[in-house]
Amino acid sequence: VQLQASGGGLVQPGGSLRLSCAASVSIVGVTMNWYRQAPGKMRELVAGITTGGGTVYGDFMKGRFTVSRENAENMVYLQMNSLKPEDTADYYCNAAWPYNSWGQGTLVTVSS
């Protein structure tokens, strides 16, 4: 499966971005995740969402990010609000089992 992430860019602290991930095949039944990796740091889970809408978030989210999906369109989204400079990273879309697939990163830069 191919995953195409988009929506990254430069935003000021306190701003918002919405990331999108388009899958080339059906994602019904597949847990979809967003990860991020900042320079010099390990990749970490941002958020995950099951096909039924169950969600899990990284501890650093503190209610600022919201993951969602549209199964009929094979799309996953990450709404990011109240962005901080420490949110700067490459953000990756991931499809869990059985695809176990990663998309290319989309860069989010939070800076004034």
C-alpha positions in Angstrom: 0.0 0.0 0.0 1.2 3.5 -0.8 0.6 6.3 1.7 0.9 9.9 0.7 1.2 12.4 3.5 0.6 16.1 2.9 -0.2 19.4 4.7 3.0 20.2 6.4 4.6 23.6 6.3 5.8 26.6 8.3 3.5 27.9 11.0 3.9 30.3 13.9 3.7 29.1 17.5 0.1 28.8 18.6 -1.0 28.2 15.0 -2.7 25.2 13.5 -2.1 22.7 10.7 -4.1 19.8 9.3 -2.1 16.9 7.9 -3.7 14.4 5.5 -2.7 10.9 4.6 -4.1 9.3 1.4 -3.9 5.5 1.1 -3.8 3.8 -2.3 -6.0 0.9 -1.0 -8.8 0.4 1.4 -7.9 1.1 5.0 -11.0 -0.6 6.5 -9.9 -2.9 9.3 -6.5 -1.3 9.5 -5.2 0.8 12.4 -3.7 4.0 11.1 -1.0 6.0 12.9 0.9 9.2 12.8 4.4 9.3 14.0 7.0 12.1 14.0 10.7 12.4 14.1 12.6 15.5 15.0 16.3 15.9 14.1 18.5 13.9 16.4 15.5 12.2 18.1 13.8 8.9 17.8 10.6 8.5 15.9 7.6 8.7 18.3 3.9 7.9 18.1 1.8 11.0 17.7 -1.6 9.4 17.4 -3.3 6.2 16.3 -6.9 5.4 15.2 -8.6 2.1 14.7 -11.0 1.4 12.0 -13.8 1.9 14.4 -12.6 5.2 15.6 -10.8 4.3 18.8 -7.9 6.6 19.4 -4.6 6.8 21.2 -2.3 9.8 21.6 1.3 10.5 22.6 1.5 11.9 26.1 2.8 15.2 24.8 -0.4 15.9 22.9 -2.3 17.2 26.0 -5.4 17.6 23.9 -3.9 19.7 21.2 -4.0 17.2 18.4 -7.0 15.2 17.0 -6.7 12.2 14.7 -9.6 11.2 12.4 -10.2 9.0 9.4 -12.6 8.7 6.5 -12.7 5.0 5.6 -14.7 5.5 2.5 -12.1 7.8 1.1 -9.0 5.9 2.4 -8.0 9.1 4.2 -6.5 9.8 7.7 -6.1 13.3 9.2 -4.2 14.9 12.0 -5.5 18.3 13.2 -2.8 20.0 15.1 -3.7 23.1 17.2 -1.7 25.3 19.6 1.5 24.2 17.9 4.8 24.7 19.7 8.4 24.9 18.4 9.0 21.5 19.9 6.4 20.1 17.5 8.8 20.7 14.7 9.5 17.4 13.0 8.9 15.2 10.0 5.4 13.6 10.4 4.8 10.2 9.0 1.7 8.3 8.2 1.7 4.5 9.0 -0.6 1.7 8.2 -0.4 -1.1 10.8 -1.0 -4.8 10.2 -1.5 -6.3 7.7 0.0 -3.5 5.5 2.9 -2.4 7.8 3.5 0.4 5.5 5.0 3.9 5.9 4.5 7.0 3.8 7.1 9.7 3.2 7.3 12.4 5.8 5.7 15.8 5.7 7.8 18.5 7.4 6.1 20.6 10.0 8.1 23.7 11.2 6.9 25.7 14.1 8.8 29.0 14.3 8.2 32.7 14.5 
